[in-house]
Amino acid sequence: MIRLMQGNSRLRRKARRLQNRIRKGLTLVELAIVLMVLGVIIAIVYSSLDTSAVDDAKITMFPAQAAKIEMEWKQYENRVAQIPEGNALTVLSQNDPQNGWRGIDEKATKDMWGKPFFICMSEQGYREICSYGADGQPGGEGQNADFYVTDSSSWPQWLKRGN
């Protein structure tokens, strides 16, 4: 009789261990609820982000970027070769060991919309670094306006506020 009760208690202990082992994880329903709550939190945070702060930072940093790209362009043309009119300045990011040119970061050769700066001829006949603006097309107004990166007097009004 004692053996029967001991065997029964062993069974109960094994059952409890098995039950505890099974209950340690999350159920699919609980996991789905946690993911849904996280999704809602992320959506709320993302929608409240101020993306204009990023644009303002790019505008504030532009004069420094313009000075740096102009300096790199002049150094490249002194060491390697003249960049023809209409060509993108992405050539500045390529190494030319023959002439001792170490390429710069490719991001530095692109405007704030991710389009490459290029060489153009100004109305006064000077070679300039240019940007077509946000739309990447010649002409336009506002952020789509073309401007000479190397001539701050040609910068659109929205860009001059960073100065």
N, C-alpha and C positions, 0 to 999 in steps of 0.2 A: 504494500500500500504506500509506504514511504517512497519507494522507487517510482511509483506512478505519479505522485505529487511532484517529485523532483523533476521527472521527465516533462511534466506539464509546465513547470516553471521555466525550464530550459526552452521549451517551445515558445512560451510567452516572451522571454527575453529576446529570442531570435526574431520573433515577429516585430517586437518594438524596434530592434536595430534596423531591420529591413524597412520598416515604416519611416524611421528617422532618415535613413539613407535616401529614400525616394523623395521625401519632402524637402530636401536641402536646396533644390534648384527652383527656378521660376517656371510657372506654367506659361504656355503660349499666350494665353489671355493677359496675364500680368505683364509679360514682355511687350505685347502689343500696346497696352495702356501706357507703359513707360516710354516707348518710342513715340507715341502720339503726343504725350505731354512735352517731350523734348522738342518735337517738331513745332508745336505751338509756340514754345518759348523762343526757338530760333527764328521763327517767322516774325514774332513781335520785335525782337532785337534788330533783325535785318531791316524791317520796315521803318524803324525809328532812327536808323543811321543817317547821318547828314553827309550825303555824297558831295554837296557843294563845298564842304571843307577840303576835300581832296582836290577839287578844281581850284579853289583859292590857293592851296599850297603850290600847285603847279604854276599858277600865274605868278606867285611871289618868287618862285625859284627860277622863272624863265630868264630874267636878265643875266643871272650867273651862268645859266646853261648857254645862252647866246654868246657870252664872252668866251666861254671855254671852247665851244665848237668853232668859233672864228679863229681862236689861237691855234687849235689843232689843224684846221684847214690850211692856215698859212704855213705852219711847220711842215705839213705834208707836201705842199707845193714847193717849198724850198728844198726838201730832201729828196722827194721821189719824182713827182711829175705834176703838171697842171691838170686839174680836173676839167674836162670839157663842159661847156654850157649844156644844161639839161640833165647831166649825170647826177645820180644820187650820191650823197656823202657816205653811204655805207662802205665805200672803198676805204675810208679811214679806219674801219674796224678790222681790216685784213693786214696781217703781217707781211712785210716786204724785207726780209733779212738782207737782201742784196744791197739795199739802200739804207739799212739800219732803222727801218720804221717798225715800231711795235704798235700793233693795232690797238685802238681805244675800245672801250665798251660799246657794243652796237647800240645800246639804248641811247647813248649820248648823240648818236647820229640821226635820231628820230624826234619829231615834234611831239607835243603833248597829246596828240591823238594817235601816236604810234606810226605815223607815216614818215618816210625818210625826207630829210632836208635835201635840197638839190641846189645846183649852181644855176643862176640866171643872170641876165643882163638888166641892169637898172635903166630907167629912162635917161639918166645922165651918162650912160655908157660904161658904168662900173660893174665889175663882176661881184655878185652878192650871193649870200646864202639865202635861200627862199623857202617859204612854206605856203601851200595852197589853202591852209586853214583846215577846219574840221571836216569839210566835205571832200577834201583831196582833189578838188576840181578848180580850174582857173576861174577867177572872178568870184563874186559872192559878196555878201554883207555880213556884219556881225562876226560870229565865230567862223564863218565860212570865207571871210575876206582873206585875200592873198596879202602877204607882207614880206619885207626883207628882214631877215633875222639880224643881219649885220648893220642895219640902219634903224635905230630906235624911233626916228621921226616917222617912219612908215608903219609902225605898229598900230593896230586898231585900238580904239579907245578902251575897250574892255581889257586889253592886255597892258595898257599903260598904267592902270590902277595899281598894279603890283610894284611899280617904281616908287 
